């Protein structure tokens, strides 16, 4: 089963403008499937294959002679020596669409691209399925809790794998292969505990001291491990918005996971029914919604400008989207029944920032739409980011 991806059109467009396209994202997010399906006349070369990797490492000139153009080079960060040769090769050919590079280690990939391919490649990110993609192609889980629990990795839907049969092995593969490539982590059991502790702090301000104490590691180690998790698309940090609408702003980022299914597995949630009463259900729902905004922009080839706002007296806005010098603010509520309390944060924000009501929204887990003087109520299961005029991408983007 191939599910068409929103990013397809942008990749095809940019392949006519750049000699190299670089596609990065989490392991098993569908990168190689998308490239192979979108460019069927390109030869697929996986640098995970030991023989091919050895050839590329020991004789890069011969490797590029074997695959001179129209090639998909998967997990290319495994051979960092290759990038300088690719630079020389594409400069000599002086044409577009020569190579499509894919990789799941953002740090290793970007380090080599910055050194060798700057200005020669378009950089794109592919995350697991978006709510939008699953809805369009009729594979969306039948409830919000089911969607949070299942997550959105393509293989679960392609092979009908239950989350408990997928995520523990995904994590094991990640630890054994990816982490060891990036960082020499001596105590893997502590690292796994650290990742689980991160899952228990979804939607919370990042507190490295607390994480370090609970895991029994140094704060500097906690900082390094967060960077490893970010570089391999396990977690991301949502940065605070620094518009000074209040004197005492929080300057610490908030912690989220790129996939709620993986987070559920780390939290030992073994069924969707457990989510009904789980203490982190609100945080997981918030994570699900913010992920959809990330995917909306990344899957259209854009860099999202997302943040949150909080002052030290507790006033907060869960998500702020900045585009074309306009700010759109979102509060995210996991409840199904709207109440006046839902609008408390937006009401305060509206007064402080003087943002018009048309740019203020509540996204919640119910079904009712409503417009008020303090913003609009949007049901999660009917969310259409493209329809929001202050957020949607124009063709020029």
N, C-alpha and C positions, 0 to 999 in steps of 0.2 A: 504493500500500500504506500503510494507516494502522496503526501499532502503538499500541495503547492504552497510555497512560502512567500510572504509579502516582500522579502528582500530580492526575489528573483529579478524583477524588472530593473532594479537599481544596479545589480551586478552586471547584467547584460549591457546596460547603458555605459557603465564606467569601463567595461572591457574594450569599448571602442575608443576610449580616450587615454588610457594608461597602458604602458607595456606590461605592468604587473598588477594583479589584484590580490590583496591579502585579506583573507577571511579568518577571523579568530572568534573564539567563543568556548563555552564549556565542552569538555569531552562528551561525545554522543549527543550533541545538540542538533546534529543533522548537516554539518558542514560539507563533508565529502559527498553525501547523498545529493544535496542541493547542487553542488558544482558538477557532479557527473550527470545529473539529470538536465541541468541547464546548458551544459556544453558537451553534448554527446560525441562530438568529433575530436575532443581532447583526450590524450592518453592519460590514464590515471597511474600515478607512481606513488607508492606509500613508502616513506622513509622509516616506517616502523619495521619493514622487512630487513632483517640483518644483512642479507647479501646486497641489497640495493643501498643500504646505508653505508656499508663498507666501501662500495664502489664510489659513492658520492664523497666520502671522507678521504679516501686514498688517491683518487684520480678524478677530481672535480671537473677538469677540462673534458675528459672522456665522457663523464656523466652528462654534461651539457651537450656534447656532440651527439650522444645517444638520444637525448630528448631536447632537440634544438629549439622547439617552439610548440605551441598548442599542447601544453602538458599541465596537468594538475599535480602539484607536488604537495602531498599530504604529510602532516607532522614535520614540516620542514625545519622547525627549530631544533630537531635532533641533530642536524649537521650545520652548526653555525659557520663553519669554514666556507660553506657553499655561497653565502650571501654576496661576498665580494666578487666572486666569479660570475654570479648572476648579474651583478651591476655592470661589469665589463661587457658581458654577452648582450644584454638588452640595449646597451648604448651602441654597440656595433650594429645590431639589427635595425635600430631606430624605427620601430613600428609598434603598434598597439596589440594588446591581447596575447602577449607571448606566453606568460605563465600565470597560473592561478595558484596561489600559495594558501595552505590551510594549516592552522595550528591551534592547540588548546592551552599553550602556556603564554599568556599575554606578556609577561615580563621578558622571557627569553626571546620571544618573537620581536617585540618592540625594540629591545636592546640591539638586535642585529639589523633590523630595518633602519633604525636611527643612524647606525654607523655606515650602512651601505646603500640602502634603497630610498633614502629620503628624496622626495620629489618625483620618484619613479613609480610609486605604487599608491593606489587608493586603498584605504583601510576601512574595512567593514566588520561589523560584529553580528553574529547569529546566536541568539539565545534559544532555549527550547521553545516549543509551540506557545504562541500567545493565545489568550482567550478568544481573540478575534479570529485567528486562524482555525482553531478548533470549532468554533461556532459556525464559520463559513462552510466547513467541510464535514459537519455533522458528526463530530467525534467528541463533543463536549460532554464531560461527566454530567450526571443528571441532577446534581445539587452542588451548592457551594462547598459544603464539607467534603463531598467526593472529589471536587476539583483541588481543594487544598491538600487532601490526603494523597491523591494520585500524583500531583505535580504535573509536569508537562514535557518530560523527556520523550522524544518520538518513539523510542523502542518499546515503551510500555503500551503504546497504542497500536503500533505496527504488529507486534507479536502477542498482544493481549497478555501481558505479564502483570501479575499483581504487584503492588508496591513492595510488600515484604519480601518478594522474590527478586526484586530489582535493586533497591537502594543499598542493602548491606554489601552486595557484591560490587556495586558502583563505588562505594566508599573504600572497600578493600583494594580495588584496582587503582583508585586515586592515590591512596597511601603508598602502595607498593611501587607504582610506576612514576607518577607525576611528582609527588613530593620529593622523592629521592633524587629526581633530576634537578630540582630547583635548589634544594637545601639539604645539607647533611644533618638530619634530625636524629639524634642518638636514641632518644626514648620515644618510640612510636606510640606506646600505650598512653603516655602523657599527652602526645599530640592529639590522639583520638579523643581523650578526655577533654582537651581544650576545645576541639570542634563541637563536642556535645554541650559544653558550657556556653559556647557562643549561641547555639540553637536555643538555649534557655533564656537568652537575652534579646531575642528578636524584637525589634521596634524600640529598644531601650538605648539610652545614651551610652556610648562606648566608655567603659570604665576599665582601663587596662590594669590598674592596681588590683581591683576586685577579681578580675579574671586570673591574674598572676597568682594571687593569694589562694584562690580556690583550686588552682591547678598545681600549686607547689613549684612555680617557676619564677624566674626574674621578670621584672616589668619589661626589660629590654627584649627578652625572649618572646614575651607575649606580643610586643610590637612587631617583631620579625615574623611570627607565626600568622598574625593578622595579614601582613603583607603577602605571605605565601598563599593564604586563602583568597585574597583579592586577585592575585595574579593568575590563579587557576580557576577563576569564576565560580567559587563556592560562596563567598560573601561579598557584599559591597557596603560602603559607608555613604550614607546620605548626609551631605554637609549642611550645616546650619546657614540660613539666610541672614545676612548681616545688615539688612536695612534697619536703621536705628529708629524704629517706631517706639521703642521703649528703652529706657536708660541701661537696664541690666540684661544683656542678651546672653543666652547660652551659646558657647562657642565650641561645644563638643559634638562630633557627628553621631548619628544613630546607626545601629547595626542591622543589616537585613541579609537574607539569603536569596541567591538567584533562583532557587527552586523550593517551593514550600513542601513538596513531597520528600525531598532529602531532609529538610528540617524536621518534618514529622517523624521520619525514621530515626533521626538522631535523638529525638525526644521520646523514643520508644512508644510512639503512638502506632498501634497495630491494626486499627480499623477506623473507618470514618465516624462511627458512632461515638468513639472516645472523644471526638472533637466537641461534641455538644456541651460537655461540662469541663473541658480542659481549661486550665487557668490561662493558657496562652492562645486561646482561640481568637481573641480580639487582635493580638499581635500578628498572628498568622494571616488573618483576613486583611489586615493593613498591608502586610508584606505582599500578598497576592495582588492587591490593587496597585500598589506602587510598581511592582514588576511589570504590570500591563502598560504603564506609561513608559518605562524603560524600553520595553519591546516595541512599542508604537514608534518611537524615534529611531532606535537602532535598526529596526527592520525596514526603515525607509532611508537608511544611509545617513542619518543625522545624528548629531551629538546632543543629547538632552541636557537642558539646564534645569535640573530638579534640586530642590532643597526643602527644608522644613524651617519653621520659625518658632522659637520659644524664648520667653523671658524668664527671669529667675523667680517671678511670682507665680509661675504655672500657666500663664497664657500661652497657647500653642496652636499652630496650624500644621496639620500632618504632612501636607505636600504643597509646594509652590512650584508652578511651572512658569518659567520666564521665556517669552518668545516675542520677537519684534517689539521690544521695549514695553511689553505688556505683562502684567503679573496675573496669573489665574491661581486662586487658592482653593484647596480641597481639604475638607475634614472627612475622615473615613470612620464609619461607625459599623460595627459588626451586628448590631441589632436589626431585627426585622420590622419593628414597629416604630415609626417616626414619632419623636416627642419634641416639644419646644427646647429641651435641653440640648438636642443635637446641634442647635444653631448658636449655642453660647459662645464658642470660640470664634466663629465667623462674625458674629455681631461685634465682638471686641476688636477683631482684626479690621473690620470695615471702618470702625470709628477711628482707629489708630492710623491706618494706611490710606483712608479715603478711597479705597477700591470700590468701584461700582458693583451693585448686586449681580449684574450680568456676568461678572468674572469670579463669582463666589459659588461654591458647590459643596453639597454633602453627597458622598457616595456611601450607600448603605446596602444591607443585605435583604431589603424588602422589595416590593413590586410597584409602589406608588410614585408617580412623578408629581412634583409640586413646585411652583414658583412663589417665593416670598420676598419681602423687602430686604431680607438679609441673605438672599441667595436661593439657589435651586436645589431640590432634592432629586438625586439620580439613583435609580436602582442598579446595583452591580450587574445583575444578569442581563440588563439591557444597555449596558454602558457602550457608547459609541464615541470614542475619543475624536474620531474624524469629524463628528458633527459639532464639536465645541469650537466656535469661531476663533477663540483666542489661543487655541492649542494646535489645531489641525495644520497639516503640512500642505503648502501650496505646490503647484507643479514646478515652480521656480526653485523650490527647496531641493 
